[in-house]
Amino acid sequence: MSEQIWTTVLRPTRHTPRGRVVAVPHSGAGPNALLPLLARLPSDVEVVGVTLPGRERRYGESFDRLPEDPRAVVDAVRGELDAAPRLPTVLFGHSMGAAFAATLAVRAPALCQGLVLSSLARSGSASEPPEHPTEADVLDVVRMGGGTPEEFLLEAGLRAHLLGLLVCDLTLGRRLVALSAGRPLPVPPVVLGGRDDKLVAPEDLADWSGTGSGTARTRLFPGGHFYLLDEANLDAVAAELTTALPGRPTGTGPHP
């Protein structure tokens, strides 16, 4: 799969590929933010990242109109995945990325043989800012979620860019949740979260049950909104992504 606009192979396989994980990151981030986790996946799993405008290799691209047509954004990613060689595929997203992954699964069920949703309730987060958030609203979300280096908020240029991205992505995530609301998922999702998440209450993760072709399975980890990047959780979360691939026995973990 050659590099395209919206998707890129973050890590090709060292052997014959047995499957693919497509990773969609959280608000304000590119897929490299998830590399500490994705690096723990087995070497026969291809890792593909979704990069929205305004971050990482697309840093200079305009992003403010992304939320205007969330279907078009999802379908752009869908088109690139459709053009890739077919492999059993797990769609994986964290926070806003989970809303994206769920909507992609609904719109492209043939591309989804496994679905792992992290830190997102089916109805979105009760702690989300309003439809037109102020800077103070966004900063509240950042502080409740954690995971954003304080120096990013102190340097004027980085702060303006990051806050703009967050306003865009929080709005996009809300609209993606609305877009997929009430639509059946092609597979029962695996829903992951942190026990101490201040943005998404652990009990709210259970509302994904009954949205797929079976019962959703929920697993909680120690930590907050970014539990999945805590060193102590990396191998266990990677194992959840791996076992979501068809044909992988339960308990199959990462290997070099």
N, C-alpha and C positions, 0 to 999 in steps of 0.2 A: 504494500500500500504506500504509494508515494505521497510526499507532503502536499497537502492541499490547503485551502484557506481556513476552514473551520476545524479540521481535524488533522492530527499528525501522529505518527508512530513515535511514542516516547521511548519505547524500548522494544526492538525487534526480538524475535526468539532466537535462541542459539541452537535449537533443534527444530524438527518438523512441528509446526504450530498445532496445538491441540485445542486452542480456543483463544478468545479475545475478550479483554475487559476494556470497555469504553468508559472513561472517567470524566465526569463533569464537576468542576470545583465549586466552591462556595462564592458568595457575593464578593466582588472586588478582587478576585484572584484568578490566576491562570492555572493550568493543570500541574505545572512544576511544583506548586505548593503541596501537592499530594505525593510527590516522589518518595519521601521517606516511607510511606505506606506501600506504594505501588512497586517499589524495589524489592519488597518481600514476596512478591508473587513468583510462582514457579517459572523456570526459564523457558518452558514450552507454552507459555501464555503470552500472546502479543498484547502490549499495553498501548492503547490509543487515548490521547487527550483531546478534549474539546477546548478551544481557545476562542473566546469572544473578543470583539474589538476593544482596544484600550488597555490591553495587558500583554505582558511578555512579548512575543515576537510580533504582536499586533498593537504595540503600545501607541504608535502614532496615529492609529485610525480613530475616527469619530465613533462614539458609542451612545450619544445621548438619545438617538432615535430608536434604539433597540427595542424598548418596550412597546412601541407603536404597533408592531405586528409580530407578536410572539410566534404565531404559526409559521411565518416566513423564516424566522430564525431556526426553529426546530427543523423545518423542512430542508433548510440549507445543510444542516448536519446530516439529516437523513439521506440526502442525495449523495453526499460523499461516502457515507457508509455503504450505501447501495452499490457504489462503484468498486468497492474493495472486494478482494477474494472472500468467498463465503467461509465463515468459521462459526462454530458455536459461540454466542456472544452474551456476555453479562453487561447490562447497562448499570452503571454505578454513579450515584451523585450524592454530594454532601450539601445539606442545607438548600440554598437556592438551586444548586446542581441536582438535588434530588427531585425538585419540582420539574426541572428540565428532563431528567431521565425518565420520570413517570409519564410526562407528556409525549416524549419520543417513543416510549413503549406503546402508548395508546395509538399513536399515529403510524407507527411502523412495527406492528407485532411480529412480522417475519424476521426482524432484526434482533429480537429479544428472546433469548432462551433462558435468561436468568435476570433478575432485577434486585438490586441491593440499594435501599434508600436509607440515607443517614441523616439524622437530626432534622426531620421534617414531619410534622403532623399532616394528616390528609387534608385538613381544612386550613393549613398554614399555621403560622405562629401567632399566638395571642399577643406577643410582645412586638409585633411588626409595627413600624411607624405608619402614620396615615398615608393616604393616597398621594398627597403632595407634601413629603416630609421636609422639615426644616433641618438646618445643620445640627441643631440640638437634638432632634429626634434621631438622626443617624448616629451621632456620637453616643447616645444612650444605648443603641443596639451594639455598637462596637465595644463599649465597656462591659455590657452584659455578656456578650459572646466571648470576649477575650481573644487572644490569638493575633492581635494587631500590634506590632512593635510600637512603643510610645514615640520613638523618633520619627515615625512616619507622620504622626500628627503634629509634630513640632516644627518640621520644615515646611515652609509655606507652599512651595510648589507641589511637593508630594501630598500634602494635606488636601489641597484643592482637587488634585487629580483623584485621590482615593475617595474623597467624599462624593465627587461626581460619579465615580464608578458605583459606589454603594447606593446612591439614590437610584441610579439606572437599574442595578441588579435587584434591589429590593422591590422595585416596581415590577420588573420583569417576572420575578419569582411569584409575586402575588397574582399576576395575570396568568401565569402558567398553571398555578393551582386552580384558578377559576376555569381555565380551558379544559383541564382534564377531570374536573369535578363530576362525579356520577358516572364516569366512563369506566367500563371494566378493563382491568389490566390483563395482558395476555398470559401472565404467569403469576402465581402467588408471590408477593415480594418478601424478601428478608429485610426487616426494618431494624436498624441499629441506632443506638443513642447513648448519651452519657447520663449517668444517674444524677449528676449535679448540674445539669444544663439549665441555665437561667432563662434561655430563650424558648426552649421547647420542653414542656413538662413531660417527664417519662411516661406518665399515664396517658398522655395524648397520642403517643405513638401507636397505641392499640387500635385507633380508628381506621387503620389500613386493612383490618380484618374484613374479609368478604368482598374485597375489591378485585380479586384475581380469580383464576380458575381453581382455587383451593384456599386454604387458610393461611394468612400471613403469619410469619414467625418473627417474634420480636426478641431482641437480645440487648441487654444493657451492660455498659462497661463503666468502670470507675472513671470519673472525670466530668468535665463540663462540655460545652458545645464542640470543642475541638479534641474530644477524647481520642479520636481515631489517629491523631498525630502524637499522642503520648507514647513514649518509648515502650512502656510496659504493655501497651495494647496492640502494638503494630503487628506482631505475628498472629494474634488471634483474629484481628480484623481482616488481615490478608487471607487467613484460612476461610473466613466467611465468603470472601469474594471467589476464592478458588472452588469451594464446594458448591457454589451456585451454578457452576458450569455443568451442563449435562454430562453424565458419565464419570464425574469425579466423586469418589466415595466420601461420605461424611467423615470429617476428621483429617482429610488430606490437607497438609499444611504446605507452606512455602519451602522451597529447596533451592540451592544455588544453581 
